[in-house]
């Protein structure tokens, strides 16, 4: 999760350069770096328990996440933010 937030924040920092964007996305980037560091330190103290593997649940989760991302990236981002991430009219 934090890797996704880092990637998202960095991409938005590279695309947008005004002060409000730097404060917003820079804050998210700093937060995700600190959360990742804290999680790594916690895991070194006590490793997390192994999660049960359920391939069907994993596939449903990946499919739902991909559909949600596509809906936001291709429709909702333009409707809510006013910018089309992938261009177009």
N, CA and C of each residue as an Amber inpcrd file, in Angstrom:
protein
   267
   0.8210000  -1.1810000   0.0000000   0.0000000   0.0000000   0.0000000
   0.8660000   1.2460000   0.0000000   1.8690000   1.2470000   0.8670000
   2.6890000   2.4570000   0.9340000   3.5030000   2.6430000  -0.3430000
   3.8840000   1.5660000  -0.9890000   4.5810000   1.6950000  -2.2710000
   3.6610000   2.3440000  -3.3080000   2.3880000   1.9780000  -3.3030000
   1.4310000   2.5880000  -4.2240000   1.2600000   4.0720000  -3.9280000
   1.1950000   4.4450000  -2.6580000   1.0650000   5.8580000  -2.2960000
   2.3170000   6.6220000  -2.7040000   3.4840000   6.0150000  -2.4950000
   4.7360000   6.6680000  -2.9110000   4.7530000   6.8970000  -4.4170000
   4.3700000   5.9030000  -5.1880000   4.3610000   6.0110000  -6.6400000
   3.3650000   7.0710000  -7.0930000   2.1770000   7.0560000  -6.5170000
   1.1310000   8.0200000  -6.8460000   1.5880000   9.4390000  -6.5320000
   2.1250000   9.6340000  -5.3290000   2.5500000  10.9680000  -4.9240000
   3.7000000  11.4740000  -5.7910000   4.6640000  10.6210000  -6.0760000
   5.8000000  11.0300000  -6.9000000   5.3510000  11.3780000  -8.3190000
   4.4510000  10.5820000  -8.8840000   3.9500000  10.8710000 -10.2300000
   3.2310000  12.2120000 -10.2660000   2.4380000  12.5070000  -9.2300000
   1.7390000  13.7800000  -9.1930000   2.6930000  14.9420000  -8.9200000
   3.7450000  14.7050000  -8.1730000   4.7410000  15.7590000  -7.9670000
   5.4700000  16.0880000  -9.2670000   5.7640000  15.0690000 -10.0590000
   6.4390000  15.2930000 -11.3280000   5.5340000  15.9980000 -12.3380000
   4.2330000  15.7340000 -12.2760000   3.2970000  16.3200000 -13.2360000
   2.8210000  17.7140000 -12.8330000   2.8110000  17.9940000 -11.5450000
   2.2870000  19.2730000 -11.0450000   3.3690000  19.9670000 -10.2390000
   3.4940000  21.2750000 -10.4010000   4.6020000  21.9360000  -9.7260000
   4.2420000  23.1390000  -8.8820000   2.9430000  23.4630000  -8.7190000
   2.6690000  24.6410000  -7.9060000   2.7310000  24.3010000  -6.4210000
   2.7140000  25.3160000  -5.5860000   2.9390000  25.1360000  -4.1530000
   1.9040000  24.2110000  -3.5140000   0.6390000  24.3720000  -3.8830000
  -0.4090000  23.5320000  -3.2930000  -0.1680000  22.0530000  -3.6080000
   0.2310000  21.7590000  -4.8480000   0.5000000  20.3640000  -5.2300000
   1.7150000  19.8190000  -4.4910000   2.7460000  20.6320000  -4.3540000
   3.9550000  20.1870000  -3.6440000   3.6220000  19.8940000  -2.1920000
   2.8160000  20.7530000  -1.5640000   2.4520000  20.5180000  -0.1680000
   1.5870000  19.2700000  -0.0200000   0.5940000  19.1210000  -0.8880000
  -0.3110000  17.9680000  -0.7780000   0.4000000  16.6610000  -1.0900000
   0.9660000  16.5600000  -2.2910000   1.5660000  15.2940000  -2.7050000
   2.8950000  15.0440000  -1.9990000   3.6300000  16.1030000  -1.6890000
   4.8540000  15.9460000  -0.9000000   4.5520000  15.4200000   0.5000000
   3.4590000  15.9000000   1.0800000   3.0430000  15.3980000   2.3910000
   2.7020000  13.9230000   2.3600000   1.9720000  13.5180000   1.3260000
   1.6660000  12.0940000   1.1790000   2.9330000  11.2700000   0.9740000
   3.8780000  11.7890000   0.2100000   5.1290000  11.0700000  -0.0300000
   5.9240000  10.9070000   1.2670000   6.0510000  11.9830000   2.0300000
   6.7710000  11.9160000   3.3090000   6.0560000  10.9550000   4.2600000
   4.7280000  11.0390000   4.3270000   3.9610000  10.1490000   5.2000000
   4.2010000   8.6850000   4.8340000   4.1600000   8.3610000   3.5320000
   4.3170000   6.9630000   3.1350000   5.7290000   6.4540000   3.4050000
   6.7300000   7.3120000   3.2540000   8.1000000   6.8940000   3.5680000
   8.2220000   6.6030000   5.0630000   7.6630000   7.4630000   5.9000000
   7.7500000   7.2540000   7.3510000   6.9610000   6.0250000   7.8040000
   5.8050000   5.7980000   7.2060000   5.0130000   4.6130000   7.5490000
   5.7640000   3.3470000   7.1500000   6.3870000   3.3650000   5.9870000
   7.1530000   2.1930000   5.5430000   8.3100000   1.9170000   6.4930000
   9.0160000   2.9680000   6.8890000  10.1320000   2.7940000   7.8390000
   9.6570000   2.2130000   9.1570000   8.5420000   2.7190000   9.6640000
   8.0040000   2.2210000  10.9340000   7.5690000   0.7590000  10.8140000
   6.9540000   0.4020000   9.6990000   6.5140000  -0.9840000   9.5030000
   7.7040000  -1.9320000   9.4140000   8.7570000  -1.5000000   8.7250000
   9.9580000  -2.3500000   8.6300000  10.6020000  -2.5460000   9.9960000
  10.6580000  -1.4960000  10.8010000  11.2360000  -1.6220000  12.1400000
  10.3860000  -2.5470000  13.0040000   9.0630000  -2.4380000  12.8960000
   8.1710000  -3.3010000  13.6710000   8.3270000  -4.7560000  13.2470000
   8.4600000  -5.0070000  11.9490000   8.5950000  -6.3760000  11.4560000
   9.9060000  -7.0100000  11.8920000  10.9410000  -6.1930000  12.0560000
  12.2130000  -6.7500000  12.5270000  12.1020000  -7.1950000  13.9790000
  11.2870000  -6.5000000  14.7620000  11.1050000  -6.8870000  16.1590000
  10.2720000  -8.1530000  16.2960000   9.2000000  -8.2250000  15.5320000
   8.3280000  -9.3950000  15.5850000   7.7570000  -9.6240000  14.1910000
   8.2140000 -10.6810000  13.5190000   7.7140000 -10.9300000  12.1640000
   6.2000000 -11.1590000  12.1650000   5.5100000 -10.6830000  11.1400000
   4.0600000 -10.8980000  11.0800000   3.7370000 -12.3720000  10.8450000
   2.5900000 -12.8230000  11.3240000   2.2130000 -14.2150000  11.0910000
   1.9240000 -14.4400000   9.6070000   2.1300000 -15.6640000   9.1770000
   1.8640000 -16.0070000   7.7750000   0.3670000 -15.9400000   7.5080000
  -0.0050000 -15.3730000   6.3800000  -1.4090000 -15.2790000   6.0130000
  -1.8310000 -16.5270000   5.2570000  -3.0550000 -16.9720000   5.4620000
  -3.5240000 -18.1180000   4.6840000  -3.6700000 -17.7210000   3.2210000
  -3.3420000 -18.6350000   2.3340000  -3.4270000 -18.3310000   0.9100000
  -4.7440000 -18.8570000   0.3620000  -5.4760000 -17.9780000  -0.2850000
  -6.7300000 -18.3450000  -0.9440000  -6.7030000 -17.7170000  -2.3240000
  -6.3000000 -18.4760000  -3.3270000  -6.1450000 -17.9110000  -4.6690000
  -7.4180000 -17.2720000  -5.2220000  -8.5780000 -17.8330000  -4.9510000
  -9.8200000 -17.2780000  -5.4780000 -10.0770000 -15.8900000  -4.8930000
  -9.8520000 -15.7420000  -3.5970000 -10.0510000 -14.4430000  -2.9600000
  -9.0500000 -13.4210000  -3.4920000  -7.8360000 -13.8600000  -3.7330000
  -6.8190000 -12.9650000  -4.2890000  -7.2140000 -12.4940000  -5.6840000
  -7.7080000 -13.3870000  -6.5140000  -8.1280000 -13.0200000  -7.8660000
  -9.3030000 -12.0510000  -7.8470000 -10.2510000 -12.2660000  -6.9510000
 -11.3920000 -11.3520000  -6.8260000 -10.9110000  -9.9720000  -6.3880000
  -9.9980000  -9.9350000  -5.4550000  -9.4630000  -8.6720000  -4.9620000
  -8.7090000  -7.9270000  -6.0600000  -7.8770000  -8.6210000  -6.8020000
  -7.1180000  -7.9950000  -7.8880000  -8.0630000  -7.5000000  -8.9780000
  -9.0730000  -8.2860000  -9.3230000 -10.0330000  -7.8680000 -10.3500000
 -10.8240000  -6.6460000  -9.9010000 -11.2780000  -6.6310000  -8.6580000
 -12.0290000  -5.4840000  -8.1460000 -11.1570000  -4.2300000  -8.1020000
  -9.9210000  -4.3840000  -7.6820000  -9.0060000  -3.2460000  -7.6490000
  -8.7060000  -2.7080000  -9.0310000  -8.5230000  -3.6010000  -9.9980000
  -8.2560000  -3.1790000 -11.3710000  -9.4580000  -2.4570000 -11.9640000
 -10.6560000  -2.9640000 -11.7230000 -11.8640000  -2.2990000 -12.2140000
 -12.0610000  -0.9390000 -11.5590000 -11.8210000  -0.8510000 -10.2600000
 -11.9550000   0.4350000  -9.5680000 -10.9410000   1.4420000 -10.0920000
  -9.7110000   0.9970000 -10.3090000  -8.6850000   1.8930000 -10.8590000
  -9.0780000   2.3740000 -12.2460000  -9.5270000   1.4730000 -13.1010000
  -9.8860000   1.8460000 -14.4650000 -11.0600000   2.8230000 -14.4720000
 -12.0540000   2.5810000 -13.6350000 -13.2000000   3.4910000 -13.5660000
 -12.7550000   4.8820000 -13.1240000 -11.8820000   4.9480000 -12.1590000
 -11.4160000   6.2590000 -11.6990000 -10.5060000   6.9110000 -12.7270000
  -9.5750000   6.1500000 -13.2740000  -8.5960000   6.7370000 -14.1960000
  -9.2330000   7.2020000 -15.4970000 -10.2020000   6.4760000 -16.0190000
 -10.7600000   6.8070000 -17.3240000 -12.0320000   7.6310000 -17.2580000
 -12.7150000   7.7000000 -16.0980000 -13.9390000   8.4730000 -16.0340000
 -13.9650000   9.4270000 -14.8440000 -13.8380000   8.9080000 -13.6440000
 -14.0660000   9.7160000 -12.4490000 -13.0100000  10.7950000 -12.2420000
 -11.7780000  10.5660000 -12.6410000 -10.7300000  11.5760000 -12.4610000
 -11.1070000  12.8500000 -13.2140000 -11.5720000  12.7060000 -14.4480000
 -11.9880000  13.8780000 -15.2350000 -13.2390000  14.5110000 -14.6450000
 -14.1820000  13.6980000 -14.1950000 -15.4300000  14.2280000 -13.6520000
 -15.2150000  14.9450000 -12.3170000 -14.3390000  14.4070000 -11.4790000
 -14.1440000  14.9710000 -10.1390000 -13.0090000  15.9870000 -10.0690000
 -11.9170000  15.7360000 -10.7520000 -10.7290000  16.5740000 -10.6650000
 -10.6720000  17.5680000 -11.8150000 -11.2060000  17.1800000 -12.9690000
 -11.1910000  18.0500000 -14.1330000  -9.9990000  17.8390000 -15.0530000
  -9.2310000  16.7900000 -14.8190000  -8.0560000  16.4870000 -15.6410000
  -8.1680000  15.0440000 -16.1050000  -7.9250000  14.8220000 -17.3950000
  -7.9030000  13.4570000 -17.9260000  -6.4620000  12.9500000 -17.8680000
  -6.1830000  11.9270000 -17.0340000  -4.8060000  11.4480000 -16.8860000
  -4.2200000  10.8630000 -18.1730000  -5.0550000  10.3240000 -19.0420000
  -4.5640000   9.6840000 -20.2480000  -4.9130000  10.4690000 -21.5020000
  -5.1590000  11.7560000 -21.3550000  -5.4520000  12.6090000 -22.5020000
  -6.8450000  12.3770000 -23.0370000  -7.0610000  12.7910000 -24.2370000
  -8.3660000  12.6270000 -24.8580000  -9.1760000  13.9070000 -24.7680000
 -10.3130000  13.8920000 -25.3990000 -11.1340000  15.1020000 -25.4510000
 -12.0920000  15.1990000 -24.3010000
